[in-house]
Amino acid sequence: MRFLLYTIGGCWVLVNLLTFVLYGVDKLRAKQADRRIPERTLLLLPYLGGSVGALLGMWIFRHKTKHLKFRILVPLALLLQIAVVAALYWYLFVMPK
């Protein structure tokens, strides 16, 4: 069980790091008028576990902060992840008693 939790936690960290970096790369490409990362990708990554990285990327790089869909959907992804983690914690650790 411990190995599984460490593996999931490590994957979560990697997805958030990747998401953060991609938000930074897209901001840099926007400034250089270069080929951009599709918005669909930038919105999908938070729902694959990278919501913290997306929020940090939006805040630190000041990227996509004026887009209403990003201001709503990225925090929503974080809330959904918190709900899933809380439900799994409840199911795995609280309920078995």
N, C-alpha and C positions, 0 to 999 in steps of 0.2 A: 504494500500500500504506500509506503514511504517513497519508493522508487517512482511509482506512478505519479504521486503528487509533485516530486521534484521534476519529473519529465514534463508534466503539464505546465508547471511554473516556468521552466526554462523556455518552453515553446512560446508561452505568453510574453515573456521578456523579449524574445527574438522578434516576434510579430510586431510588438510595439516599437522596438528599435528600427525595424525595417520601415514601418509606417512613418515614423518621425523623420527618417532620412529621406524618404520619398517626398514628403511634404516640403522639405528643404530643397531638394533637387528641383521640384516643380516650381518653387518660388524663384530659384536661380534662373531656370530656363525662361520663366515669364519675364524677368528683368532683361534677359539677353535676346528676347524675341525668338527663342529656339523652340524646337518641337517639344510639346508639353505632355505630361502624363494625363491620360483621360480622367475626367471628373468621375466617371463610373468607378474607376479603379480607386481613386482617392476616397470615394464614399463606401466602397466595398470593404476595404481594409479594416475600418473600425468595427464592422460587423463580423469580421473573422478574428477578432480579439485585439485589434490594435487601436482601441478607442482612446486610451491614455496617450499613446504616441501621436495620434491625430490631434487631440486637444492641445498637447504640448507644442506640436508643430504649428498649429494654427496660431497659438499665442506667441511663441518665440519668434517665428518667421513672419508673423502678421500676414498670414496667407489664408485666403478664403474666408476671412472674418466678415466680409460684407455680403456674402452669399447666404441668403436666408436658409436654403436647404442644408448647407453645412452647419449653420448655427443651430439648427433644430435636430438634424439627423445624427450628427456626431455625438452630442451629449445623450441622445436617446440610446445610441449603441452602448454607451457606458452604463446607463441605467439598466438596460437589458442584461448586460454582463454581470452587474452586481446582483440582479435578481436571480440569475442562473446559479451564480456561486452560492448565494444564500440558500437557494432551494437544494443544491447538492450537499451543502454542509448539513442542512436539516435532515435530509434523507440518509446521509451516510453516518452522521455522528450523533444526532439527537434522537431520531426516531427509533433506532434499533434497541433502545433500552426497554 
